[in-house]
Amino acid sequence: MDLSQASVIVTGGAGGFGSATVRRLAKQGAKLVIADVADERGEALAKALGNGCVYVHTDIMDEASIEKAVQTAADLAPLRAAVIVHGGPRAPGSTGPARTVNREGKRLPLAQFAHTVNVYLNSAFAVTSIAAEAMAKNMPLASNQRGVIINTASIAGYEGQAGQAAYSAAKGGIIGMTLTIARDLAPIGIRAMAIAPGTFLTLAYAASMTDEQAQAKWGPMVPNPHRMGDPDEYAVLAAHIVENDFLNGTTIRLDGAQRF
Ligand SMILES: NC(=O)c1ccc[n+]([C@@H]2O[C@H](COP(=O)([O-])OP(=O)(O)OC[C@H]3O[C@@H](n4cnc5c(N)ncnc54)[C@H](O)[C@@H]3O)[C@@H](O)[C@H]2O)c1
């Protein structure tokens, strides 16, 4: 799909995967909407790219906020791609991964489980459906395609670690809904795909350790290449999915053969 006359929205566009994807798709001439809550990083990236790329403060927990970002993209040029790759706020009272029943015998509160599913699954469906509604109004291209949606799962959607029940449920939900959404959107000429990354060196790790510490801790778990992934490797795959009309309805693992 040619993006030179198109707009693309990237949720979490100021983050690790998001900013790498924004940079790569901007090189193809697309007008990018960087949808994120990280105003400083988002504004700086939009300014660095130029070519009509804009940052839109977007809270993926709020449907009206997503609608505004999608409309901004559609106003720039026909929205042809949505890359959904945001993080989100931690559940109130949560300090990180939590087992179904912890060592003190306390169960994970349902509100915390539901919050994580909201952040990683419900919000992704919200962006998917809002973006698809906008794409449905596009004139189809000569290929009969109107657009493509790329969600972000995780290898935790297949093989979650202890303490990841909610995150695994959310990411498994992305994997599960991808084919169904592709079938739903097929009559309108919109494809739906997902990428399931392994362990990548993004800002998600930078908060708690240096890049070298993260590589030393997580890199050895990846069989080959024996290192954490580079966010641009995600962006390369996202760009290929946009380009290749025959990729539809599936989740691609991107993990250096990592299996926990
Ligand atoms: N890094 C990994 O190893 C890895 C592996 C598998 C899956 N993932 C998934 O990739 C996605 C992106 O992760 P990342 O590693 O690039 O993290 P990141 O922290 O680098 O980027 C996440 C971005 O989301 C933004 N964000 C946070 N709350 C938001 C909100 N309410 N509304 C809009 N944006 C918000 C952040 O500001 C940030 O820019 C997540 O869904 C994550 O689960 C990451």
The ligand as an ORCA input file, in Angstrom:
! r2SCAN-3c Opt
* xyz 0 1
  N       9.182     -3.788     25.041
  C       8.872     -5.064     24.991
  O       9.723     -5.930     25.232
  C       7.477     -5.492     24.610
  C       7.263     -6.842     24.348
  C       5.989     -7.273     23.957
  C       4.969     -6.347     23.834
  N       5.204     -5.042     24.107
  C       4.066     -4.124     23.959
  O       4.403     -3.034     23.124
  C       3.597     -1.898     23.461
  C       4.475     -0.663     23.558
  O       5.471     -0.897     24.470
  P       6.925     -0.237     24.417
  O       7.841     -1.308     24.840
  O       7.144      0.514     23.134
  O       6.802      0.776     25.638
  P       7.204      2.304     25.760
  O       7.091      2.624     27.206
  O       8.506      2.570     25.078
  O       6.049      3.061     24.934
  C       4.706      3.075     25.362
  C       4.113      4.435     25.013
  O       2.736      4.424     25.410
  C       2.447      5.704     25.935
  N       1.281      5.700     26.822
  C       1.232      5.392     28.145
  N      -0.013      5.585     28.618
  C      -0.766      6.025     27.577
  C      -2.115      6.431     27.440
  N      -2.968      6.415     28.488
  N      -2.554      6.862     26.230
  C      -1.705      6.901     25.162
  N      -0.404      6.520     25.232
  C       0.051      6.099     26.426
  C       3.720      6.097     26.698
  O       3.769      7.499     26.943
  C       4.802      5.601     25.753
  O       5.223      6.619     24.855
  C       2.836     -2.270     24.728
  O       1.519     -2.677     24.383
  C       3.610     -3.461     25.250
  O       2.803     -4.353     25.999
  C       6.422     -4.582     24.500
*
